């Protein structure tokens, strides 16, 4: 795996005062920002380049990345500014970064932290095409989960509005791997989606859902590994506890 695209353009307004004047990715957990922890995990797993898509308070992210460079911390980083972050969902961020969608590439939500062991499993998985990293819950999935229907390692459906009656049996953790022609297929689909009337209002995983209806999209289950998403104030304490063992 050569590079990662990290989607960090949003403010994270659901976190209230924590993101009044700083982007979500710069909240600290155990003395390291969320972005630092993502970049540290990439470096530990041999990823040599990271493209960070910025938006809200991009100046702060630029400064944080420069501090890493001065300290000699990898991977090599560059940014792409998404000027439409207030009005376009994360499909817009990937549209801005579409030229980087090429070859072996990870796409990673900027509000998700994963353990080094989890990332090692994602990087080691060499299935070609498009691969969605999934986890499973012992009990039901809630309204904010990015729910998944998968069958024998193949994605059948993905979306927050899926119901249990649709056969939901997993959730996306917000980390995708592209190999072979996967990134190019995704880039073409992103460009097509942004030309549609609802293009600015859809999540990029909606694009993945449509791709899965017409061609193969595979899944990788990382059950048992540690990860966490930071969306709401109550997620902060959970994430603090999570990183204690990393």
KAWO-V700825 format. One record per backbone hydrogen bond with DSSP energy under -0.5 kcal/mol. NH is the residue of the N-H (numbers start at 1). CO is the residue of the C=O. If there is no record, write none. Layout:
NH,CO
NH,CO
This chain:
2,104
3,104
4,49
5,106
6,4
6,51
7,5
7,108
8,6
8,53
15,12
16,13
18,15
19,16
20,17
24,10
26,23
27,24
29,32
32,29
34,27
35,25
37,33
38,34
39,35
40,36
41,37
42,38
43,39
44,40
45,41
45,42
46,43
47,42
48,2
48,46
49,2
50,76
51,4
52,50
52,78
53,6
53,51
54,52
54,80
55,8
56,9
58,55
60,57
61,57
62,58
63,59
64,60
65,61
66,62
67,63
68,64
69,65
70,66
71,67
72,68
72,69
73,68
76,48
78,50
80,52
82,54
83,81
85,82
87,84
88,84
89,200
91,202
92,89
93,89
94,90
95,91
96,92
97,93
98,95
100,97
101,98
102,100
105,103
105,178
106,3
107,176
108,5
109,174
110,7
112,109
113,228
115,226
119,115
120,116
121,117
122,118
123,119
124,120
125,121
126,124
129,179
131,177
132,218
133,131
133,175
134,220
135,171
145,142
147,145
147,159
148,170
149,157
150,148
151,154
154,151
155,217
156,149
157,149
159,147
162,159
166,163
167,164
168,163
169,148
170,148
171,135
172,146
173,133
176,107
177,131
178,105
179,129
182,179
185,181
186,182
187,183
188,184
189,185
190,186
191,187
192,188
193,189
194,190
195,191
195,192
196,193
199,196
201,198
202,199
206,203
207,203
208,204
209,205
210,206
211,207
212,208
213,209
213,210
214,210
214,211
215,211
218,130
219,153
220,132
222,134
225,222
228,113
230,111
231,229
233,14
235,232
236,232
236,233
237,233
238,234
239,235
240,236
241,237
242,238
243,239
244,240
244,241
245,242
246,243
